[in-house]
């Protein structure tokens, strides 16, 4: 009976991880356009503030690029993907995965928080909230693993 319950629990965890993966895909597709859009919005705001923008053009481009770079989340998305892969492998292969899965969830949550804090897009932030909800549901389920 415990074995059957464990199999059902594993199916539920895999389903939740798939939801996280789909939200991560949405984040990745939104990321590039949101940074470019943010860059252009900043540029337009500065044009309104500075009458003769041409004398600051090179410096302005550099400063805006640095600001936009701070919103880059590719590295965090790659790490989150890596944690997801490790989670699924541990779920399938480990004899007693409970503690390891809990630790991986902490790492997934950490990357998700970083993505959210660096993001300039409300769509990305909304998707990170959904990912965090799924991670919390996974953590609750993991508590049932013996």
C-alpha positions as CSV (number, residue, x, y, z in Angstrom):
1,X,0.0,0.0,0.0
2,X,2.8,2.4,0.8
3,X,4.5,1.6,-2.5
4,X,1.3,2.4,-4.4
5,X,0.9,5.7,-2.4
6,X,4.6,6.5,-3.2
7,X,4.0,6.0,-6.9
8,X,1.0,8.3,-6.8
9,X,2.9,10.9,-4.9
10,X,5.7,10.7,-7.5
11,X,3.2,11.3,-10.3
12,X,1.8,14.3,-8.5
13,X,5.3,15.7,-7.9
14,X,6.2,15.2,-11.6
15,X,3.0,16.9,-12.6
16,X,3.9,19.9,-10.5
17,X,7.4,20.0,-11.9
18,X,5.9,20.1,-15.4
19,X,3.8,23.1,-14.4
20,X,7.0,24.8,-13.1
21,X,8.8,24.0,-16.4
22,X,5.9,25.5,-18.4
23,X,6.0,28.7,-16.4
24,X,9.8,28.8,-16.8
25,X,9.4,28.6,-20.5
26,X,7.0,31.5,-20.4
27,X,9.5,33.5,-18.4
28,X,12.3,32.7,-20.8
29,X,10.3,33.8,-23.8
30,X,9.2,37.0,-22.1
31,X,12.7,37.8,-20.8
32,X,14.4,39.0,-23.9
33,X,11.6,41.2,-25.1
34,X,11.0,42.7,-21.6
35,X,14.7,43.8,-21.3
36,X,14.7,45.4,-24.7
37,X,11.4,47.1,-24.0
38,X,12.7,48.3,-20.6
39,X,15.8,49.7,-22.3
40,X,13.8,51.6,-24.8
41,X,11.4,53.0,-22.2
42,X,14.4,54.3,-20.2
43,X,15.8,55.9,-23.3
44,X,12.6,57.7,-24.0
45,X,12.3,59.0,-20.5
46,X,15.8,60.3,-20.6
47,X,15.1,62.0,-24.0
48,X,12.2,63.9,-22.2
49,X,14.5,65.0,-19.5
50,X,17.5,66.0,-21.5
51,X,17.1,68.5,-24.3
52,X,20.3,67.8,-26.3
53,X,20.7,64.0,-26.0
54,X,23.3,63.8,-28.8
55,X,26.1,65.2,-26.6
56,X,25.5,62.3,-24.1
57,X,24.6,59.6,-26.6
58,X,27.6,57.2,-26.1
59,X,27.6,57.5,-22.4
60,X,23.8,57.2,-22.3
61,X,23.9,54.0,-24.3
62,X,26.5,52.5,-22.0
63,X,24.6,53.4,-18.8
64,X,21.3,52.1,-20.2
65,X,23.0,48.8,-21.2
66,X,24.4,48.4,-17.7
67,X,21.0,49.0,-16.2
68,X,19.3,46.6,-18.7
69,X,22.0,44.0,-18.0
70,X,21.1,43.9,-14.3
71,X,17.6,42.7,-15.3
72,X,19.1,39.7,-17.3
73,X,17.8,36.5,-15.8
74,X,19.2,33.8,-18.2
75,X,21.7,32.5,-15.6
76,X,19.0,32.0,-13.0
77,X,16.7,30.3,-15.5
78,X,19.5,27.9,-16.5
79,X,20.2,27.1,-12.8
80,X,16.5,26.6,-12.1
81,X,16.3,24.2,-15.1
82,X,19.3,22.3,-13.7
83,X,17.6,22.0,-10.3
84,X,14.4,20.7,-12.0
85,X,16.4,18.0,-13.8
86,X,18.2,17.0,-10.6
87,X,14.9,16.9,-8.8
88,X,13.3,14.5,-11.3
89,X,16.5,12.3,-11.3
90,X,16.5,12.1,-7.5
91,X,12.8,11.3,-7.5
92,X,13.3,8.4,-9.9
93,X,16.7,7.0,-8.8
94,X,17.2,7.6,-5.1
95,X,16.0,5.1,-2.4
96,X,15.2,7.8,0.2
97,X,14.9,11.1,-1.7
98,X,13.0,13.1,0.9
99,X,15.7,15.3,2.4
100,X,17.5,15.8,-1.0
101,X,14.2,16.8,-2.6
102,X,13.6,19.3,0.1
103,X,17.0,20.8,-0.4
104,X,16.5,21.0,-4.1
105,X,13.2,22.8,-3.5
106,X,15.0,25.4,-1.4
107,X,17.4,25.9,-4.3
108,X,14.6,26.2,-6.8
109,X,12.9,28.7,-4.6
110,X,16.1,30.7,-4.3
111,X,16.5,31.0,-8.1
112,X,12.8,31.8,-8.5
113,X,13.1,34.6,-6.0
114,X,16.2,36.0,-7.8
115,X,14.3,35.9,-11.1
116,X,11.4,37.8,-9.6
117,X,13.6,40.4,-7.9
118,X,15.7,41.1,-11.1
119,X,12.7,41.2,-13.5
120,X,11.3,44.3,-15.0
121,X,8.2,42.5,-16.4
122,X,5.0,42.0,-14.5
123,X,4.3,38.8,-16.6
124,X,7.5,37.3,-15.4
125,X,6.8,38.3,-11.8
126,X,3.4,36.7,-12.0
127,X,4.9,33.5,-13.4
128,X,7.4,33.4,-10.6
129,X,4.6,33.6,-8.0
130,X,3.0,30.6,-9.7
131,X,6.3,28.7,-9.6
132,X,6.7,29.5,-5.9
133,X,3.1,28.2,-5.3
134,X,4.0,24.9,-7.0
135,X,7.3,24.6,-5.1
136,X,5.4,25.1,-1.8
137,X,2.9,22.4,-2.8
138,X,5.8,20.1,-3.6
139,X,7.5,20.8,-0.3
140,X,4.2,19.9,1.5
141,X,4.0,16.6,-0.4
142,X,7.7,15.8,0.3
143,X,6.9,15.9,4.0
144,X,4.9,12.8,3.5
145,X,7.9,10.8,2.1
146,X,9.3,8.4,4.6
